[in-house]
């Protein structure tokens, strides 16, 4: 579970805040930058908030944002930093299968690591050699009420909230969508043939796509180029794998896809 928040401070009197929360790769809610209201992506996410102490934290989100903005402006004036500036926050926790968890809270400034909260040492640590990072780390570490609250949220509340979200949203969180694969060819040069395997519509994200030459898997090399896994608008994923071969080389080729939704089966799409 992680919360991503971005704040733009254009000058001493303005601040624009936006945010989004994910459980794994599933969006849970977004923060409306206009009125800071929380808009849930799923009805079950709103239901899950009602359980435990996370509901209280959500209800105090606007107070937290007001305090954050005030603190940033005060710090900027203290270190005489120039506007505009952008503050990014990534906070949340990872819940392992054995029910142990690991909390994290990182702060960036202008796209660079700024400070990070060390859960084991219960203190903030600067991530760059700057006066701003050093002063901010010391200032936040001295606020014992804040560090105590962070410990509770990141080590206890966050773990409990993941379990509650998983309980209410099991159908959506554990859904599986079958991949759809197509194979086609392109000829950028007379002596080169590009075999393209396009795989789309699958969920969850992990997938294995390989080319077979005469039934044997083609090893990694300069002739093989597989794209990153990219999101679709319908919360599924897609990728492409391209294999460069010589035209009429006498071999047979096929694209093999393995995915959780297929079980023990493989999807094999021959070319030609």
C-alpha positions in Angstrom: 0.0 0.0 0.0 1.5 3.3 -0.9 0.4 7.0 -1.1 2.0 9.3 -3.7 1.6 13.0 -3.1 2.9 15.9 -5.1 2.8 19.5 -3.8 3.7 22.6 -6.0 4.6 25.7 -4.1 4.7 28.5 -6.6 5.2 31.3 -4.1 4.9 32.1 -0.4 1.1 32.2 -0.6 0.2 29.3 -2.8 0.3 25.5 -2.8 -1.2 22.9 -5.2 -1.5 19.4 -3.8 -2.5 16.2 -5.5 -2.2 12.6 -4.5 -3.1 9.0 -5.3 -3.1 5.7 -3.3 -2.4 2.2 -4.6 -2.7 -1.2 -3.2 -0.2 -3.1 -5.4 -1.0 -1.7 -8.8 -4.7 -1.1 -8.1 -5.7 2.5 -7.5 -7.6 3.0 -4.3 -8.4 6.7 -4.2 -7.3 10.1 -5.5 -7.0 13.4 -3.7 -8.9 16.2 -5.5 -6.5 19.1 -5.9 -9.3 21.6 -5.7 -10.9 20.9 -2.4 -8.7 18.1 -1.0 -11.6 15.7 -0.9 -10.9 12.0 -1.3 -12.5 10.2 -4.2 -12.5 6.4 -4.0 -12.1 4.3 -7.1 -14.1 1.4 -5.6 -17.2 1.2 -3.4 -15.4 -1.4 -1.3 -12.5 0.9 -0.7 -14.9 3.4 1.0 -16.3 0.5 3.1 -12.9 -0.6 4.2 -12.1 2.9 5.5 -14.9 2.6 8.1 -13.0 -0.1 9.9 -10.1 0.5 12.2 -8.3 3.8 12.9 -7.5 4.6 9.2 -10.9 6.2 9.0 -9.9 8.7 11.6 -6.6 9.4 9.7 -8.5 10.1 6.5 -10.9 12.4 8.3 -7.9 14.4 9.5 -6.2 14.5 6.0 -7.1 18.2 5.4 -5.6 19.2 8.7 -2.4 17.3 7.8 -2.2 19.1 4.5 -2.7 22.5 6.1 0.1 21.7 8.5 2.4 20.4 5.8 2.0 23.5 3.7 2.6 25.8 6.7 5.7 23.8 7.6 7.1 23.9 4.1 6.6 27.7 3.9 8.3 28.2 7.3 11.2 26.0 6.3 11.7 27.8 3.0 11.8 31.2 4.8 14.2 29.8 7.4 16.8 28.5 4.9 16.0 31.4 2.4 15.2 29.0 -0.4 13.7 30.3 -3.7 10.3 29.5 -5.1 8.9 27.7 -6.9 9.6 24.2 -5.5 8.0 20.8 -5.8 7.7 18.4 -2.9 7.0 14.7 -3.5 6.1 12.2 -0.7 5.9 8.4 -1.0 4.6 6.7 2.1 3.2 3.3 2.9 4.1 -0.3 3.8 4.8 -3.7 2.3 3.0 -6.7 3.9 4.9 -10.0 3.5 3.2 -13.4 3.3 4.3 -14.2 6.9 2.3 -11.1 8.1 5.5 -9.1 8.9 5.5 -5.6 7.4 8.0 -2.9 6.4 7.0 0.8 6.4 8.5 3.5 4.4 8.3 7.3 4.0 10.4 9.1 1.5 10.4 12.8 0.6 11.8 14.3 -2.6 12.3 17.9 -3.7 12.4 18.9 -7.3 12.7 15.3 -8.5 15.7 14.5 -6.2 15.8 12.4 -3.0 15.6 14.8 -0.1 15.0 13.1 3.3 13.8 9.7 4.4 12.3 8.4 7.6 14.4 5.6 9.1 11.9 3.2 10.8 14.5 1.3 12.8 16.3 4.4 14.2 13.0 6.4 14.4 14.6 9.4 12.9 14.7 11.4 9.7 17.9 11.1 7.6 19.0 13.6 4.9 19.5 12.1 1.4 21.5 15.0 0.0 24.3 17.2 1.3 22.3 20.4 1.6 21.4 22.9 4.4 17.7 22.4 3.6 17.9 18.6 4.0 20.0 18.7 7.2 17.8 21.3 8.9 14.6 19.6 7.9 15.7 16.2 9.1 16.8 17.6 12.5 13.6 19.6 12.8 11.3 16.7 12.1 13.2 14.3 14.3 12.9 16.7 17.2 9.1 16.5 16.9 8.5 13.4 19.0 4.7 13.5 18.7 5.1 13.3 14.9 7.7 10.4 15.0 5.4 8.5 17.4 2.4 8.9 15.1 4.5 7.8 12.1 5.6 4.7 13.9 2.0 3.8 14.6 0.8 4.5 11.1 3.6 2.8 9.2 4.0 -0.3 11.4 0.5 -1.0 12.7 -2.3 1.0 10.9 -0.9 0.5 7.4 -0.7 -3.3 7.8 -4.2 -3.5 9.3 -5.5 -1.4 6.4 -4.0 -3.6 3.8 -5.8 -6.7 5.3 -9.1 -4.8 5.5 -8.8 -3.6 1.9 -8.0 -7.2 0.8 -11.0 -8.5 2.6 -13.5 -6.0 1.0 -11.9 -5.9 -2.4 -10.9 -9.5 -2.9 -12.8 -10.0 -6.2 -11.1 -7.0 -7.8 -7.7 -7.4 -6.2 -7.5 -11.1 -7.2 -9.0 -10.9 -10.6 -7.3 -12.5 -13.6 -7.6 -11.5 -17.2 -6.5 -13.7 -20.1 -3.8 -12.3 -22.4 -4.6 -11.8 -26.1 -1.6 -12.4 -28.4 -1.2 -11.6 -32.1 1.9 -12.1 -34.3 2.7 -10.1 -37.4 5.7 -9.2 -39.4 7.4 -6.0 -40.7 10.1 -5.6 -43.3 12.2 -2.4 -42.6 14.9 -3.6 -45.0 14.9 -6.2 -47.8 17.3 -8.4 -45.9 15.6 -8.1 -42.5 12.3 -9.4 -41.1 10.9 -8.2 -37.8 8.5 -10.6 -36.1 6.3 -8.8 -33.6 4.3 -10.5 -30.8 1.8 -8.1 -29.2 0.3 -9.3 -26.0 -2.4 -7.2 -24.3 -5.4 -7.3 -22.0 -3.7 -9.4 -19.2 -3.9 -9.0 -15.5 -2.1 -9.3 -13.1 1.1 -7.7 -14.3 3.7 -10.5 -14.2 3.9 -12.4 -17.5 6.5 -14.4 -19.5 6.8 -13.8 -23.3 9.3 -15.8 -25.3 10.1 -16.5 -29.0 10.5 -20.2 -30.1 12.7 -21.1 -33.1 11.9 -24.6 -34.2 10.3 -25.3 -30.8 13.3 -24.0 -28.8 13.4 -20.8 -26.9 15.4 -18.0 -28.5 18.0 -16.8 -25.9 18.4 -13.1 -25.1 20.5 -11.2 -27.6 20.7 -8.2 -30.0 18.1 -9.7 -32.3 15.5 -9.9 -29.5 13.8 -6.8 -28.1 11.0 -6.9 -25.5 9.3 -3.7 -24.3 8.4 -2.8 -20.8 5.0 -3.9 -19.5 2.7 -0.9 -20.0 -0.7 -0.2 -18.6 -4.0 -0.1 -20.5 -6.9 2.2 -19.8 -9.0 -0.7 -18.5 -6.4 -1.5 -15.8 -4.9 -4.4 -17.8 -1.4 -4.5 -19.3 0.3 -4.9 -22.6 3.8 -5.5 -24.1 5.5 -6.2 -27.4 8.3 -8.6 -28.2 10.2 -8.1 -31.5 12.5 -10.7 -33.0 14.8 -9.8 -36.0 15.3 -12.7 -38.4 16.5 -13.2 -42.0 13.7 -13.6 -44.5 13.1 -17.2 -45.6 15.7 -18.6 -43.3 14.0 -22.0 -43.2 13.1 -21.9 -39.5 9.6 -21.9 -37.9 8.8 -19.3 -35.3 6.2 -18.9 -32.6 5.5 -16.6 -29.7 4.9 -18.3 -26.4 3.0 -16.6 -23.5 2.8 -17.8 -19.9 0.5 -16.1 -17.4 -1.2 -16.8 -14.1 -4.6 -16.7 -15.8 -3.6 -19.5 -18.1 -2.8 -21.9 -15.3 -0.3 -24.6 -16.4 -1.1 -23.9 -20.1 0.9 -21.8 -22.5 -0.4 -19.6 -25.2 1.6 -20.4 -28.4 1.0 -18.2 -31.5 2.9 -19.4 -34.6 4.0 -17.0 -37.3 3.3 -17.8 -40.9 
